[in-house]
Amino acid sequence: MNVQAAACASDLARLLLNRFLEVHPWERIKDGLKRFRASPTFTYNPSTDKMEALFRSSEDGSLLLEDVLNLMNEKSDPGNRLIVILEEFQDIADYAPGTDKLLRAVMQMHENVNYVFLGSGESKMRALFEDIRSPFFRFGALMHLGRIPYDDFCRFLSERLAPLCGSRSEEFARQILDLSKCQPFYTQQLAAGFWDLYERIGKKAAVQSAAEAIIRSVSPGYAFLWTKLSMPQRIALQYIARGDKLQDIDAFPMSTVYSAVGRMKKDGLIVREEDYEFEDPFFGLWIRAL
C-alpha cells in the first residue's frame, strides 16, 4: 500500500481494508466488521468481482485505522503471517498529529502480521526510525538499500531501449545514468521522458533535451525552494553542483558551512555517498544553470 495514495488516516484505512478484501474472502472477515466502531459501506464492483469499502468522511480516521489494522491481525494465519508493505512510509508524518503514535501502539501488539516500511525519502525515514523522539524509534531493523550498480542498470536500460533506438541503446542508457546518478526514481523519469521524445522526433532526440524538459517542468518548484535557503546553503549547493570541494568555500567559516550542509542533509536535499550529492540530481543541474 502506497501511503502517498491516501490523503489522511481514514483514507488509508479504506485503502488497506480494500486490499485486505482482495486477499481474504469476504465470508472470513465479515464477523470481525461487526466490532468496528464506525460501520463502513460496502459495494460490489461487477467489473472487478470485488467488494469495496467506503467510510464516511465525518468518521474519526484514527479509530478507523486502528479497527482495520486489528482486523487484519485477527484474521491472519499465525503460521503464515500476512505481510503488510507500506510504501513511502515517511509521508505518515504529514497525516494528522498523533497518527504515527497510534500506528506504533497498534502495530506493536500484532503477532500475526509482519510490517515492511519502504521510503524514498532517506532523511525522513532515518528520522522516523533513528530519532529517539519518534514513536517508531528502533521499531524495526533498518536496511539501507544501496544504488543499483551502474553496469547492471546500464544493461537493464539498454535492453529496454533497444527496440526503440537499436544499436545506440547502450550509448543512450549511459547518458541517462550519467545525468540521473543511478537514482532509480530519476532514472525512470528521465528514461520515460527520453522514450517519449524519441517516439515524437526520432533520431533527433537527445537525452540532454529530455532532461532539460523535465527541469523546465519543475523549475518553479526549484525556484521557490531556492528562495527558502540561507546564503550558506545556497553557496554550498553551488559548490556541490559543480563538483567543487566544500573546504574551498571562504565566504563563511567552515562551522557555518557544515551546519548548513547538515541541515540540508536532514531535510533530504542532499545525501552523503562517497561525497555529498543531490537527492534530486535534476535540482543540481538546475543550480548549475543559474
C-alpha positions in Angstrom: 0.0 0.0 0.0 1.4 3.4 -1.0 0.9 5.8 1.8 1.0 8.7 -0.7 -2.2 7.3 -2.3 -4.1 8.3 0.9 -4.7 11.9 2.0 -5.5 11.1 5.6 -5.8 8.3 8.2 -9.4 7.4 7.2 -8.4 7.2 3.5 -5.5 4.9 4.4 -7.9 2.7 6.5 -10.2 2.5 3.4 -7.4 1.5 1.0 -6.0 -1.0 3.4 -9.3 -2.7 4.0 -10.0 -2.9 0.3 -6.5 -4.5 -0.3 -7.3 -6.9 2.5 -10.6 -7.9 0.9 -8.6 -8.8 -2.2 -6.6 -11.5 -0.4 -9.1 -12.6 2.2 -12.6 -13.9 1.3 -15.5 -11.6 2.4 -17.1 -14.5 4.3 -14.0 -14.9 6.6 -13.9 -11.4 7.8 -17.5 -10.1 7.9 -18.0 -11.1 11.5 -15.0 -9.0 12.5 -16.5 -6.0 10.9 -19.3 -6.0 13.5 -16.7 -4.8 16.0 -15.8 -1.7 14.0 -16.7 1.5 15.9 -17.8 3.0 12.6 -19.6 0.9 10.1 -18.2 1.0 6.5 -20.4 0.9 3.5 -19.7 -1.9 1.1 -20.5 -2.0 -2.6 -20.0 -4.8 -5.1 -18.0 -3.9 -8.2 -19.0 -6.3 -11.0 -16.2 -5.3 -13.3 -13.6 -6.5 -10.8 -15.8 -9.0 -9.0 -14.7 -7.5 -5.6 -16.3 -5.8 -2.6 -15.2 -2.3 -2.0 -15.4 -0.4 1.3 -16.1 3.3 1.9 -16.1 5.2 5.2 -18.0 8.5 5.9 -15.7 11.5 5.8 -17.0 12.6 9.2 -15.7 9.5 11.0 -12.5 9.6 13.2 -9.7 8.4 10.9 -7.6 7.2 13.8 -10.3 4.8 15.1 -11.0 3.5 11.5 -7.3 2.8 11.0 -7.0 1.1 14.4 -10.0 -1.1 13.6 -8.8 -2.1 10.2 -5.3 -3.0 11.3 -6.7 -5.0 14.2 -9.0 -6.9 11.9 -6.1 -7.7 9.6 -4.1 -9.2 12.6 -7.2 -11.1 13.9 -8.0 -12.7 10.6 -4.4 -13.6 9.6 -2.9 -17.0 10.0 -0.1 -17.0 12.6 1.6 -19.9 10.8 1.6 -18.0 7.5 1.7 -14.4 8.5 0.2 -11.6 6.5 2.9 -9.2 5.2 1.8 -5.5 5.0 4.1 -3.4 2.9 3.7 0.4 3.4 5.4 2.2 0.6 6.6 5.9 1.0 6.0 5.5 4.7 7.9 8.7 5.5 4.7 10.6 4.4 2.9 9.3 7.5 4.4 12.4 9.2 2.1 14.5 7.1 -1.0 13.0 8.4 -2.9 14.4 11.4 -0.8 14.8 14.6 -0.8 11.5 16.6 -1.3 9.2 13.6 2.2 7.9 13.9 1.8 7.3 17.6 -1.4 5.4 17.0 0.2 3.2 14.4 3.1 2.3 16.6 0.8 1.5 19.5 -1.4 -0.8 17.4 1.3 -2.5 15.4 3.5 -3.5 18.3 0.7 -5.6 19.6 0.2 -7.6 16.5 1.5 -11.2 16.4 0.1 -12.4 13.1 1.3 -9.6 10.8 4.8 -8.6 9.6 5.2 -5.0 8.6 7.7 -3.7 6.0 8.2 0.1 5.7 9.6 1.5 2.4 10.5 5.0 1.7 12.4 7.1 -1.0 13.0 10.0 1.4 16.1 8.7 3.1 16.4 11.5 5.6 12.8 11.3 6.7 12.9 7.6 7.0 16.0 7.8 9.2 14.3 10.4 11.4 11.3 8.1 11.8 13.4 5.1 13.0 16.5 6.6 14.4 15.3 9.8 16.2 14.6 9.0 19.9 11.6 11.4 19.8 9.9 9.4 17.1 7.2 6.8 18.0 8.9 4.4 15.6 12.4 4.8 17.2 14.1 1.4 16.8 10.8 -0.3 15.9 12.4 -2.5 13.3 15.6 -3.4 11.6 16.7 -0.5 9.3 18.0 -1.6 6.0 19.7 0.9 3.7 19.4 -0.2 0.1 22.4 0.9 -2.0 22.1 2.1 -5.5 21.8 -0.3 -8.3 25.3 -1.0 -9.7 26.0 1.1 -12.8 26.8 -1.8 -15.1 23.7 -3.8 -14.1 21.5 -0.7 -14.5 23.0 0.1 -17.9 22.4 -3.4 -19.1 18.8 -3.2 -18.0 18.2 0.1 -19.7 20.0 -0.9 -22.9 17.8 -4.0 -23.3 14.6 -1.9 -22.9 15.7 0.9 -25.2 16.9 -1.5 -27.9 13.5 -1.9 -29.6 13.3 1.9 -29.8 16.8 3.1 -30.7 18.7 -0.1 -31.8 22.5 -0.1 -31.7 22.6 3.2 -29.9 20.6 1.9 -26.9 23.7 1.4 -24.7 25.0 4.9 -25.5 21.7 6.5 -24.5 21.5 4.3 -21.4 24.9 5.6 -20.2 23.9 9.2 -20.9 20.7 8.7 -18.8 22.6 7.2 -15.9 25.3 9.9 -16.0 22.6 12.5 -15.6 20.4 10.7 -13.1 23.3 9.4 -11.0 21.8 5.9 -11.0 19.0 7.0 -8.7 16.1 4.7 -9.6 13.2 7.3 -9.5 15.0 9.9 -11.5 16.4 7.4 -13.9 12.9 6.1 -14.6 11.7 9.7 -15.0 14.5 10.6 -17.5 14.2 7.3 -19.4 10.5 7.8 -19.8 11.0 11.4 -21.0 13.6 10.3 -23.5 11.4 7.5 -24.8 8.5 9.9 -25.3 10.8 12.4 -27.1 12.3 9.7 -29.3 8.9 8.5 -30.4 8.0 12.0 -31.4 11.1 13.2 -33.2 13.0 10.1 -33.9 16.8 10.1 -34.2 17.0 13.9 -33.4 16.1 13.1 -29.8 18.8 13.7 -27.2 18.9 12.6 -23.5 20.1 16.1 -22.6 16.9 17.6 -24.3 14.7 15.2 -22.3 16.5 16.3 -19.1 16.1 19.9 -19.9 12.3 19.4 -20.5 12.0 17.8 -17.1 13.9 20.6 -15.4 11.7 23.2 -17.1 8.6 21.5 -15.9 9.7 21.6 -12.2 11.7 24.8 -12.4 9.0 26.9 -10.5 9.3 24.4 -7.5 13.1 24.6 -7.6 12.9 28.4 -7.7 10.6 28.5 -4.7 12.8 26.1 -2.8 15.9 28.2 -3.6 14.3 31.3 -2.1 13.8 29.5 1.2 17.5 28.6 1.6 20.0 30.6 3.5 23.1 32.1 1.8 25.5 29.5 3.2 23.2 26.7 2.0 23.0 28.2 -1.5 26.7 28.6 -1.8 27.3 25.0 -0.5 24.8 23.7 -3.1 26.5 25.6 -5.9 29.8 24.0 -4.9 28.3 20.5 -4.7 26.6 21.1 -8.1 29.9 22.0 -9.7 31.8 19.1 -8.0 34.0 21.5 -6.1 35.2 20.9 -2.5 33.3 22.5 0.4 36.6 23.2 2.1 37.3 25.8 -0.6 34.4 28.0 0.5 35.9 31.1 2.0 32.8 33.3 2.3 31.8 31.8 5.6 33.5 29.9 8.5 33.7 26.1 7.9 31.5 25.6 11.0 28.7 27.7 9.3 29.1 25.8 6.0 28.9 22.3 7.6 26.0 23.4 9.8 24.2 24.5 6.6 25.1 21.2 4.9 23.9 19.2 7.9 20.6 20.9 7.9 20.1 20.2 4.1 21.1 16.6 4.7 18.5 16.3 7.4 15.9 17.9 5.1 16.7 15.4 2.3 18.1 17.9 -0.2 21.5 16.2 -0.2 22.8 12.7 0.7 26.3 11.5 1.6 27.7 8.7 -0.6 31.4 8.9 -1.3 30.8 12.7 -1.2 27.9 15.0 -0.9 25.3 14.5 -3.7 21.9 15.8 -4.5 18.9 13.7 -3.6 17.3 15.1 -6.8 20.1 15.2 -9.4 17.9 17.5 -11.6 18.0 20.1 -8.9 21.7 20.1 -9.1 21.5 20.6 -12.9 19.1 23.4 -12.4 21.6 25.1 -9.9 24.5 24.7 -12.4 22.4 26.6 -15.0 21.9 29.6 -12.7 
